[in-house]
Amino acid sequence: MPSAIDLFSGAGGLSLGLKKAGWSVKSAVEFDEAAASTHALNFPEVEHLTCDVRQIDFTKYSGIDLIAGGPPCQPFSVSGKRLGAFDVRDMVPEFVRAVRESRPRAFMMENVAGLAGTKFNEYLSKQVFALHSLGYIVFSKVLCAADYGVAQKRNRLFLIGIRSDQKGKTFAFPDPTHGLEHRNKHVSVADALLGVPDDVPNRAKVVFCKNPVLRKSPFAGMMFNGKGRPLDHHGLGHTIPASAGGNRTHILDPMGIIKQYHSELMLGKRPRTGELKDVRRLTVRESARIQSFPDDFEFLGRQSSRYSQVGNAVPPVLAASVAKAVIGSLS
């Protein structure tokens, strides 16, 4: 079984995907103690390093088959200041260093789609050139998690590198498996939450905005307090954010009450006031379901930390699809 190291491992979404794809995760590196504890609970066989990745000499992992990881996305996310290399949280160069020092047969890096945008074109090209200079053929693509069986419109950039001395020397991203043109329909929010176990409820109220911002879709705009948006129960969900918790958590509305309210506003009726009853915000377990985590995957820490761990994770189902393709390129 080929071996892998998971950097910036968080709770373990990428590790779970790697495991399901046939990789043996040997070590996981995570700075956040709560996330590291979650990872250790769910992957007791893995060596856990709860430290700053900059403290590690990766030459000791020489001979490893795969370096994988999702460096912090905040420097490149459209929801942040987008400082890129000027953000102290930019750890992409550390991922490059890990590859340089350990010389794995392949690497697999995940990040927000914003890193592939125009703003960071020069930055990304510099990192890809550095990896290419180390003797790797580099492949990049933005994938939508929904197209691989995840119940959310979550776009993520993957960088795959195959060491040039490997037999295949090539790689092909997995074909989508879900959607109108594929053998499976997209997994809806309702599909993902079918039979979901009870969990600690989110107590944040859903309160009408005094001055709602309307869009054509009832699942866009801003009709309620906070950044958590209504989910299309019979469609794909919004990206589960790391900032979830409180009124930043998305809203469940299986009865379609919000769609009716949206129609009223579009017809010119005055906004309502107070709290909207009969809807609620996602629990941690429901958020995890939409991220494609299985129910036996446990999250530790305070509720806010558990929400963050779920939102920061690579959806395991998406990770597994890409990780299987990497194994195929090395066999």
C-alpha positions as CSV (number, residue, x, y, z in Angstrom):
1,M,0.0,0.0,0.0
2,P,1.5,3.4,-1.0
3,S,2.3,5.8,1.8
4,A,1.4,9.4,2.3
5,I,1.9,12.4,4.7
6,D,-1.0,14.8,5.2
7,L,0.1,18.4,5.9
8,F,-2.2,21.0,7.4
9,S,-4.4,17.9,8.0
10,G,-7.2,19.6,10.1
11,A,-9.8,17.2,11.2
12,G,-8.9,14.7,8.5
13,G,-11.1,15.1,5.4
14,L,-8.2,14.7,3.1
15,S,-6.8,11.8,5.2
16,L,-10.1,10.0,5.0
17,G,-10.2,10.4,1.3
18,L,-6.6,9.2,0.9
19,K,-7.5,6.1,3.1
20,K,-10.6,5.3,1.1
21,A,-8.5,5.6,-2.1
22,G,-6.0,3.0,-0.9
23,W,-3.2,5.2,0.6
24,S,-1.7,4.5,4.0
25,V,-1.4,7.8,5.8
26,K,1.7,7.6,7.9
27,S,1.9,11.1,9.5
28,A,-0.4,14.1,9.9
29,V,0.7,17.7,10.7
30,E,-1.7,20.1,12.2
31,F,-1.1,23.3,14.3
32,D,-4.6,23.6,15.8
33,E,-4.9,21.5,18.9
34,A,-8.7,20.8,18.6
35,A,-8.4,19.7,15.0
36,A,-5.4,17.6,15.7
37,S,-7.3,15.9,18.5
38,T,-10.1,15.1,16.1
39,H,-7.7,13.7,13.6
40,A,-6.0,11.6,16.3
41,L,-9.3,10.2,17.5
42,N,-10.4,9.1,14.0
43,F,-6.9,8.0,12.8
44,P,-5.2,6.4,15.8
45,E,-2.8,4.5,13.6
46,V,-1.3,7.7,12.3
47,E,1.7,9.6,13.7
48,H,0.4,13.0,14.8
49,L,2.6,16.1,14.9
50,T,0.7,19.0,16.6
51,C,3.1,21.7,15.6
52,D,4.0,24.5,13.2
53,V,4.9,22.9,9.8
54,R,7.9,25.2,9.7
55,Q,9.5,23.3,12.6
56,I,9.7,20.0,10.6
57,D,12.7,18.7,8.7
58,F,11.1,16.7,5.9
59,T,14.2,15.0,4.9
60,K,13.3,12.3,7.4
61,Y,10.4,11.4,5.1
62,S,12.6,10.7,2.2
63,G,11.1,7.7,0.3
64,I,7.5,8.6,1.0
65,D,5.2,8.0,-2.0
66,L,2.9,11.1,-1.6
67,I,3.0,14.5,0.1
68,A,-0.6,15.8,0.4
69,G,-2.2,18.8,2.0
70,G,-4.3,21.8,1.9
71,P,-2.3,24.9,3.0
72,P,-4.5,27.6,4.8
73,C,-6.8,29.1,2.2
74,Q,-7.4,32.5,3.9
75,P,-4.6,34.4,2.0
76,F,-6.4,33.6,-1.3
77,S,-10.1,33.3,-0.4
78,V,-12.6,35.8,-1.8
79,S,-14.1,36.1,1.7
80,G,-10.9,37.4,3.1
81,K,-8.5,40.3,2.4
82,R,-6.6,38.3,-0.2
83,L,-3.2,39.3,0.8
84,G,-1.5,36.2,-0.8
85,A,2.2,36.1,-0.1
86,F,1.9,39.1,2.3
87,D,-0.4,37.1,4.6
88,V,1.5,35.4,7.5
89,R,-0.7,32.4,7.0
90,D,0.6,31.7,3.5
91,M,2.0,28.2,3.8
92,V,2.2,27.2,0.1
93,P,6.0,27.8,0.2
94,E,6.2,25.4,3.1
95,F,4.4,22.8,1.0
96,V,6.9,23.3,-1.7
97,R,9.7,22.9,0.9
98,A,8.2,19.6,2.1
99,V,8.3,18.3,-1.5
100,R,11.9,19.6,-2.0
101,E,13.2,17.9,1.2
102,S,11.3,14.6,1.0
103,R,11.2,14.0,-2.8
104,P,8.0,12.0,-2.9
105,R,6.9,10.1,-6.0
106,A,4.0,12.5,-6.2
107,F,2.3,15.4,-4.4
108,M,-1.3,16.5,-4.1
109,M,-2.2,20.0,-3.0
110,E,-5.7,21.5,-2.5
111,N,-6.8,25.1,-2.0
112,V,-9.6,27.5,-2.8
113,A,-10.4,28.2,-6.5
114,G,-9.4,31.9,-5.9
115,L,-5.7,30.8,-5.9
116,A,-6.2,30.0,-9.6
117,G,-7.7,33.4,-10.4
118,T,-6.2,36.4,-12.2
119,K,-5.1,38.1,-8.9
120,F,-2.8,35.3,-8.0
121,N,-1.7,34.2,-11.5
122,E,1.9,35.3,-11.0
123,Y,2.1,33.9,-7.5
124,L,0.7,30.5,-8.5
125,S,3.0,30.3,-11.6
126,K,6.0,31.0,-9.4
127,Q,5.0,28.0,-7.1
128,V,4.3,25.7,-10.0
129,F,7.7,26.7,-11.6
130,A,9.4,25.9,-8.3
131,L,7.8,22.4,-8.2
132,H,8.6,21.8,-11.8
133,S,12.2,22.8,-11.1
134,L,12.3,20.0,-8.5
135,G,11.7,17.5,-11.2
136,Y,7.9,17.2,-11.2
137,I,5.4,17.3,-14.0
138,V,2.6,19.5,-12.6
139,F,-1.1,19.3,-13.4
140,S,-3.7,21.8,-12.1
141,K,-7.5,22.0,-12.3
142,V,-10.4,23.5,-10.4
143,L,-12.9,20.8,-9.5
144,C,-16.5,21.2,-8.3
145,A,-17.2,18.9,-5.4
146,A,-20.8,18.5,-6.5
147,D,-19.7,16.7,-9.7
148,Y,-18.1,14.0,-7.6
149,G,-21.0,13.3,-5.2
150,V,-20.8,16.1,-2.6
151,A,-24.0,18.0,-1.9
152,Q,-22.5,21.5,-2.3
153,K,-21.3,23.9,-4.9
154,R,-17.7,23.9,-3.6
155,N,-15.0,24.7,-6.2
156,R,-11.4,23.8,-5.2
157,L,-8.1,24.0,-7.0
158,F,-5.9,20.8,-7.1
159,L,-2.3,20.8,-7.9
160,I,-0.9,17.3,-8.7
161,G,2.7,16.6,-9.3
162,I,4.2,13.4,-10.7
163,R,8.0,12.9,-10.3
164,S,9.5,12.8,-13.8
165,D,11.3,9.5,-13.2
166,Q,8.0,7.7,-12.6
167,K,7.0,5.1,-15.2
168,G,3.8,6.9,-16.3
169,K,5.0,10.5,-16.0
170,T,1.4,11.6,-16.5
171,F,-1.8,12.2,-14.7
172,A,-5.5,12.7,-15.6
173,F,-8.0,14.2,-13.3
174,P,-11.0,12.0,-12.6
175,D,-14.1,12.5,-14.8
176,P,-17.1,13.9,-13.1
177,T,-19.5,11.2,-11.8
178,H,-22.6,13.4,-11.0
179,G,-24.7,15.9,-12.9
180,L,-27.1,16.1,-15.8
181,E,-24.6,14.6,-18.3
182,H,-23.4,11.8,-16.0
183,R,-24.7,8.5,-14.7
184,N,-25.7,9.9,-11.3
185,K,-27.7,13.0,-10.5
186,H,-26.2,15.6,-8.2
187,V,-26.6,14.8,-4.5
188,S,-29.1,17.3,-3.0
189,V,-29.1,18.7,0.5
190,A,-32.2,16.5,1.2
191,D,-30.4,13.5,0.0
192,A,-27.3,14.2,2.1
193,L,-29.3,14.8,5.3
194,L,-31.6,11.7,4.9
195,G,-31.6,10.0,8.3
196,V,-29.0,12.3,9.8
197,P,-28.4,11.6,13.5
198,D,-29.5,14.2,16.1
199,D,-26.9,16.7,17.3
200,V,-26.5,19.7,19.5
201,P,-28.8,22.3,18.0
202,N,-27.6,25.6,16.8
203,R,-29.4,28.2,18.9
204,A,-28.8,31.2,16.7
205,K,-32.1,32.8,15.7
206,V,-33.1,33.5,12.1
207,V,-34.1,37.2,12.1
208,F,-35.6,39.2,9.2
209,C,-33.4,42.0,7.8
210,K,-34.8,45.5,8.0
211,N,-33.4,46.2,4.5
212,P,-33.1,42.9,2.7
213,V,-30.8,42.6,-0.3
214,L,-32.8,40.7,-3.0
215,R,-31.5,38.5,-5.8
216,K,-33.5,36.4,-8.3
217,S,-32.8,33.3,-6.3
218,P,-34.3,33.0,-2.8
219,F,-31.0,31.2,-1.8
220,A,-28.9,34.3,-2.6
221,G,-28.9,37.9,-1.5
222,M,-29.5,38.7,2.2
223,M,-32.9,38.5,3.7
224,F,-31.9,37.5,7.3
225,N,-29.3,38.4,9.9
226,G,-25.8,37.0,9.6
227,K,-23.8,35.5,6.7
228,G,-25.5,32.1,6.9
229,R,-27.8,31.7,3.8
230,P,-30.9,29.6,3.1
231,L,-30.1,26.2,1.5
232,D,-32.0,24.9,-1.5
233,H,-33.4,21.7,0.2
234,H,-33.9,19.9,-3.1
235,G,-30.8,21.3,-4.8
236,L,-27.1,21.8,-4.0
237,G,-26.0,23.5,-0.9
238,H,-23.8,26.6,-0.6
239,T,-20.1,25.9,0.4
240,I,-19.9,25.0,4.1
241,P,-17.7,27.8,5.5
242,A,-15.0,27.5,8.2
243,S,-16.7,30.6,9.8
244,A,-19.9,28.7,10.5
245,G,-21.4,28.8,14.0
246,G,-24.0,31.2,15.3
247,N,-25.7,33.3,12.6
248,R,-23.0,32.5,10.1
249,T,-24.4,29.0,9.7
250,H,-26.6,28.1,6.7
251,I,-30.3,27.8,7.2
252,L,-32.5,24.7,6.7
253,D,-36.0,25.3,5.3
254,P,-37.5,22.0,4.2
255,M,-41.0,23.5,4.1
256,G,-40.2,26.2,1.6
257,I,-41.1,29.1,3.9
258,I,-38.2,31.3,2.8
259,K,-39.1,30.8,-0.9
260,Q,-42.6,32.1,-0.1
261,Y,-41.2,35.1,1.7
262,H,-38.8,35.8,-1.2
263,S,-41.8,35.8,-3.6
264,E,-43.6,38.4,-1.4
265,L,-40.6,40.7,-1.4
266,M,-40.2,40.4,-5.1
267,L,-43.8,41.5,-5.5
268,G,-43.0,44.6,-3.5
269,K,-44.4,43.7,-0.1
270,R,-42.8,45.2,3.0
271,P,-40.1,43.2,4.8
272,R,-41.2,41.4,7.9
273,T,-39.7,42.0,11.3
274,G,-38.7,39.8,14.2
275,E,-37.8,36.1,14.1
276,L,-38.7,33.6,11.3
277,K,-40.1,30.5,13.0
278,D,-40.1,26.9,11.6
279,V,-36.6,27.2,10.1
280,R,-33.3,26.6,11.8
281,R,-29.5,26.6,11.2
282,L,-27.5,23.5,10.4
283,T,-26.0,21.4,13.2
284,V,-22.3,20.3,13.1
285,R,-23.4,16.8,12.0
286,E,-25.6,18.1,9.3
287,S,-22.7,20.3,8.1
288,A,-20.5,17.2,8.1
289,R,-23.0,15.3,6.1
290,I,-23.1,18.0,3.4
291,Q,-19.3,17.8,3.4
292,S,-19.6,14.0,2.8
293,F,-18.2,12.9,6.2
294,P,-19.6,9.6,7.5
295,D,-21.6,9.6,10.8
296,D,-19.0,7.6,12.6
297,F,-16.4,10.4,12.1
298,E,-16.3,12.3,15.5
299,F,-15.4,15.9,15.9
300,L,-13.8,17.2,19.2
301,G,-13.6,20.6,20.8
302,R,-16.0,23.5,21.4
303,Q,-19.0,23.8,19.0
304,S,-17.4,26.7,17.2
305,S,-14.3,24.7,16.6
306,R,-16.2,21.7,15.4
307,Y,-18.0,23.9,12.8
308,S,-14.6,25.3,11.7
309,Q,-13.1,21.9,11.4
310,V,-15.9,20.7,9.1
311,G,-15.8,23.9,7.0
312,N,-12.0,23.8,6.6
313,A,-11.9,20.1,5.5
314,V,-11.4,18.7,2.1
315,P,-14.7,16.8,1.3
316,P,-13.6,13.2,1.8
317,V,-15.6,11.9,-1.3
318,L,-13.9,14.5,-3.5
319,A,-10.4,13.8,-2.0
320,A,-10.9,10.0,-2.6
321,S,-11.7,10.6,-6.3
322,V,-8.5,12.6,-6.9
323,A,-6.4,10.4,-4.7
324,K,-7.5,7.3,-6.6
325,A,-6.4,9.0,-9.9
326,V,-3.0,9.7,-8.3
327,I,-2.5,6.0,-7.4
328,G,-3.4,5.1,-10.9
329,S,-0.8,7.4,-12.3
330,L,1.9,5.7,-10.2
331,S,1.0,2.0,-10.8
